[in-house]
Amino acid sequence: IGFPNLLKKKGAIEELEKDLQKEVNSVNQRLNIAIEKVKEPYRQPNILAEYIAFQLKNRVSFRKAMKKAIELTKKADIKGIKIQIAGRLAGKEIARAECIKKGRLPLQTIRAKIDYCCYPIRTIYGVLGVKIWIFVEEE
């Protein structure tokens, strides 16, 4: 989904097919992989989490990474977003959680379509957890 550098290498797709065939134990059957481009990538919470993970691994401030991720979602037509990062933020001794919210996010409303992603990030300070809620639409 969010791995554009996978497509740049030659033979990466064939290698991926072979690995999947070994995992699924279907070596004697042919496995086809279709790759599609995501029309609105910043509407997907897992792509946003990968973006934040990439920023944090490059030693960017966690607040700046969260604000930039929210800014990227302005182009996609979503109604609300909430991003939470927890763990040893900025390398401090005590772990804590920081949260940024933009728009509305009705978690109690059942008919609200909310996409959610939980993504662990390994940094030099330890493991950080990123949770992203995106309020897409109401049915």
Secondary structure, DSSP 4 states (H G I P E B T S, - for coil): ---HHHHHSTTHHHHHHHHHHHHHT-TTS---------SSGGGSHHHHHHHHHHHHHTT--HHHHHHHHHHHTTSS--SEEEEEEEESGGG-SS-EEEEEEEE---TT-TTEEEEEEEEEEE-SS-EEEEEEEEEEEE-
